[in-house]
Amino acid sequence: MISSELSKELKEKYKIRNISLRKNDEVKITKGKFKGKQGKIIKINTKKMKVYIEGIQVKKQDGSKTNVPLKAPNLQIVNLNLEDKKRVDALEKKKGVKNAQK
């Protein structure tokens, strides 16, 4: 549902352009105030279509810190979390569909 583009290395490895985001994926921010920073996804809010990344925070007026919600298209996946069997199967399925089209 919420997907992002893969890095150049991952595109070459898996032969796909984008994939849905999961918790613990490592991403790089490509647009906005935090451009160039990297971190792991700590939370995904599907209702608001926002992603929260470890270490990306702003200081509030009262001095406390809060996580910044980011849009998925502004992120690039640098490292995939392959602990989930369903995700590995989805990667294989997408790869197979690409090969069948050629």
ABEGO torsion letter per residue (X at the ends): XBBBBBBAAAAAAAGBABBBBBBGBBBBBABEAABGBBEBBABBBAAAGBBBBBGBBBBBAAGBBBBBBBBAAABBBABBBAABAAAAAAAAAAAAAAAAAX
